[in-house]
Amino acid sequence: MVASEGSTGAITLNNLDDVSTVSAVAAVAMPSVVTLEVTGSQAAGSGSGVIYSEDGYIVTNRHVATLDGAVGPEAQIRVRLSDGRVLDGTLVGTDPFSDLAVIKVEADDLTPISIGDSDKLNVGDLAVAIGAPLNLANTVTSGVVSALYRGISVGAANLPDGDDGSTDEGGDGDGGFPWDFRFGDPGDGSQSQAPTATTSVTLPVVQTDASINPGNSGGALLNANGELIGINVAIASNRSTSDSAGSDGLGFAIPSSLAVRVADAIISGEQPSHGLLGISVGDSSQDDDEDANRAGGLIMELTRGGAAEQAGLKVGDVITSVNGIPVDSGTTLSALIRMQEGGSEVTLGYTREGAPGEVTATLGTLEW
């Protein structure tokens, strides 16, 4: 993976006989990561994005493209490429339930990111983050993949009417996290503002200890081959306020497998689809029988005729896995279900009064 300097904005490598893997990844992927500057009538901020196609489609976070809901379609979006060019961008579409958005610029000579398979990651794999933390463009940090399929709950402004993502799999459990998940954009400080209406959504994420700070949102998380394995979306911080929140070695990225599915749908003019199990869920610790001794998502209510009821699940069951992926909380269960496409068939492991079982369910589709 050796890149030469040119119109794509690739960086020059020195000491080619002793180049590190991180340097090689940065050289290859840097031209495919952009800095976004978003300005509305009452707010301004910055974040990152990833070039998805040569003809100008860029993937970022919804909260970056809308400044956490503080700006609408009238906002001005400026896209700064790694080679210094600055282009006007237009918002193609957003998906609030994956916190993803697609932006389009008028160009036909861009360098799209190479896509990796997030489903083949291992804990301990090299992870490289590229973005614009604190509005510092073209910043590279590295670490490892710390965990896979972590379920987190993050704020989401102005969700569509009809479902706020919290009354079905959203759950009563918070996964036990003692931190606030910060994923805003620093902007100029005095110019930024909080969204006027915020609820929460659950996301399945790749966890990394690569240093991620506000402004990395929407940027690339890459593997050792320089391939995209995630779109950086959030950090967990135990700081007291969002103004002081910083990297504590707990960064999170939307897996590339989900990002590609959502981006392709938005570009095609379709609404991205998300699975629906038809339950209200909490954490297994809320149960009052033997199931409380097994980590998972506790079924607290069933929707009549929903996917869970049709599969034979009951109130009080604790779901312990989705397609073989362990479930450690109600939040993780929600995130793994939302990761699936509506109509997908999933295998669910569960316990009922301490006895293990397994069922196959055909998911419904989240309406939004």
N, C-alpha and C positions, 0 to 999 in steps of 0.2 A: 504494500500500500504506500506508494510514493507519489506525491503530487508535485507538480511544478507550478510556479507562479504564472498567472495569466488573467484573462478577462473574467474567469469564474471566481476570482478572489482566493484561490488556493494559497496556502502559506508555503514558504520556502523552508525546506528541511536542511539543517546544517549537520555536519558530521554523520553522513549517511551510513557509515559503517557501525555506528553506535546509537542508532535511533531507537527510542523506546516504543513500545506498543501504543502508549497513550499519545505520543507525538505523531505517530503514523495515523491513528484514528482521527486526531484533530486535523491533520493535513487533508485527509480525504473528505471528512464530513463538514468542515467549516464553511465551504461555499454553499452548503444546503441549509444553513441556519440563518435566520434573519432577526432583526430587531424591529419591533412594532411600536409605533407611537400613535396613540389614540387620543383624539381631542373632541370634546363635545362642548356645548354651550356653558356647562357648569363644572366640568371635570376634565382632567387630562391625566394620562398615565402611560406606562410603557411595559412591554413584556417581550416575549420571544415567539418565534414561529419556525416551522420546518417546511421547506419547499417540497411539495408532494409530486409535482409534475413539471416538465420542461416548459409547458405553456402557461405557467403562472398561478397554479393552485397552491395555496399555502395552508397548512393545518396548524391550528393553535388552540388555546383554551377559550371556551365561551366567556369565562370571566375576564380574560384579557381583551377580547374583541369588544366587549360591552362595558368594560370597567366595572365589573360586578353589578351590572344593571343600571349604572349611573348614566349611561349614554345609550341612545337608540340608533336606528339605521341612518340617521342624519350625521352621525359622527364622522369626522375626517380620520382616515387611517393612512399613515405613512409607513412604508416598508423600506427599511435600510438593509441593503445587501452587504455581504461581507467585503465586497470589492469597493464599497463606498457609494454606489449608486443608491438613490432614494426614489421610490416609485409610489404613486397613489394606489391605494387598495380599496376594494369594495367588498362588503360582507356578503357572501353567497348564502350562508345559512348556519344555524347553530343547533346543537342538541343538548338541552339542559341536563339530561339524565346520564350523559357521559362527560359533561363539561368540555365539549369539543366544538370547534367552529372551523369553517373554511373561508378563507379570504382569497380574492383573485386580483392579480396585477396584470397589466397588459405587457407581456414580454414573451419571447419564444426561445430564449437562449439560456434559461436557468438550469441549474444543476440539481436534479431531484435527489433526495436522500435515498440510499439503498435500504430496503425494508428487510429486517430480520424477523425471525419467528420467536415471539415472546413465549410461546408454549413450550419451547425447548430449552428454556433457561434453567440453570442450576444455581442454587444458593452458593455464593462464593465466586461466581463468574465476575470478570472485570466489567465495570460500568463506567462510562465516560459521559459527563453532562456538558453540553454546550448551550450557551444562551447569553442573556444580557442581565445578570443579577445586578440590582441597584443601578440599572441603566448603563452598565459597563459592557458594551457590545463585545462579542467574540471572546467570551470568557470560557475557559476550559477547566473542569475539575474532574477528579477521578476517585473511584472507590470500588466497591464490590456490590453485587446484588445481595441484599441483606435478608430479604424474605420475598416469597411469591404469593400471589392471590390474597394479599392483605385486604381486609375490608375496612374502609374508612368512611366517615360521614362528614361532608363539607357543606358550607353554606352555599345556597343557590338563590339568586335574586330573580324575581319575576317569573316564576314557573308558570307554564300554561295552565289555564283553568281546567278543572276536571280531575286532576291528580297532582298532589304535591310530592309524590314519591315517599310519603311517610306513613300512609295509612294501610299499605299492603305489606310488602316485605321490609319496609323501612324499620320497623321494630321499635320496641320500647327500650331495648338494651343499647348502650353506647359503646360496647366493645371494651369498656374498662379503660379508655384512654384518658389520662389526666392532663392532656395538653389541649390547647386550641390549635386547630389546623389553619395556618395562615397561608394564604395563597394570593394575596393582593399584589398590586403593582405600586412601586414607590412613587412614580411620577415626580412631581416637584414638591411633594409634601403638602404645601398649602393649597395646591390646586385640586388634590384628590378628594373624593367624598365617598361615603359609604352608600350602598344601595338603600333604597327606601323600603323595600319589602324583601325579607330573606327567610327562606325555610332551609331545608337540607336535602341532599341526595346522597346515596351511598355509591361508592366507586370501588371496583376491584383494582388493586394497584400493585406494581412492582416497587418494593422498598429498596432504597439504596443509601449507603453512607457517603456517597459522593456529595460534596458540599453544594447545597441548593439554597438559594435565598430568593426573596421577592424580586421578581423580574425574570427569573429562570422559567417561570410559568409559560407553557406553550413551546418550550425549547426541546431539544433532543436528548434522550438517554440512549446511549449506543453500546454495542458489544465490542469485543476485541477485533472484529472484522470491519468496524466502522459502519455497522448496520443499525438501523433504528429498532430499538426494542421497547421504547416507550416515549410518551409525551409528558414531560414534567408538569405536575399539576399542583402539588401541595407540599408544605413542610409542617412537621409537628414541632411546636416550640413551647417550652414551659416559661417563656418570658411573660411578664404581666400584661403587656399591651401589644397591639399589633405594630406600633411604631418601633418597639424594641425587639420584635421577633426576628430571630436569625437562625442560621444553620446550627442544629444540634446533632447532626449526623443522622437525621430522620427525614429523608426526602422520599417523595412518592411520584410515580409516573403511571399514566394510563397505558396498559399493555398495547403493543403495536397491533396485535390481532384485533382488538376492539377498535383502535383508532382507524385502521384501514377499512373495516366494515362500515363504520359511521361516516368516514370521509367519502367513500365511494357512493353511499346513499345520498349524501348532501349534494355532491357534484352531479349526480344523476337527476336531481330535482325531486328525490323521494324523501319521505320522513323516516329517519332511522328507527328501527324496531328494537324493542326490549321485551324480555320475557316477563310473565306475570304468573306467580304460583297460586295466588288467591288465598293468602293467609295474613294474619297479623302475628308478628313474631317478637319474642324477647330473647333473653339469654337463658341458657339451661339452668343457671344458678337460681332462677326464679321458680323452678319446679319444686314440687313437694313430695316427690317419690325418688326411686333409685336413679332416674334420669338426671337428677341434679349432680350426679357424680361423673357425668360425661359432658365434655365441652361440646357446644352446638347451639342451634337456634330452636327455641321452644315455640311450638305452635300454640298461640293463645286464642286465636279465632280462625274459623274457616269460612271462606266465601262459598255460599251455596252454588253448587255446579262448577266451582273453580277447579283448576288443575290438581291441586292437592287433594280435595275431596274425591274427585274422580279416580285418583290413584289409590285411594283407600287409606290415606293418612287421617289422623284424628287429633283433636285438641289434646294437648298434653304430650304428644310425641316430640322428641328432640331430633331434629335433622342434623346429622353428623358429617355428611359429605355430599358433594354435588359432582357427578361424573368422576368420582374418585378423589376429588380435591377436598381435603379436610375442612370442615366448618368449625370455627372456634367461638363464634358469637352470632347473635342475631344480625349484626351489621354485616358480617362476612357473608352470611346466607343471602341477605338482600343483595349485596354487591354481585355475588356469583350468579344469581338469577337474572339481575339486570344486564349482566354481561352477555347472556344468551339472546338469540334472536327470537322474537315471538313465533310460536308454533314449533319451537325446537323440542326434541325429545331428550329428556335428561334422566339419569339414574340417580336416585336419592337414597343414601344410607340414613338409617334412623334407629332410635331406640324407643321402645315402648315398655314402661315400667322396668327398665333395665335390660330388656331382651332386645338384641339387635335384629334388624330387618332391612330389606331393600325393596324399592319399588321403582317402576318407570313411570314418568309423568310427561304428558304433552303440555307444554306451557301455553298459557294464554298470551295475549299481546297487550302491553301497557297502552292505554288510550291517552293521547295528549294532543 
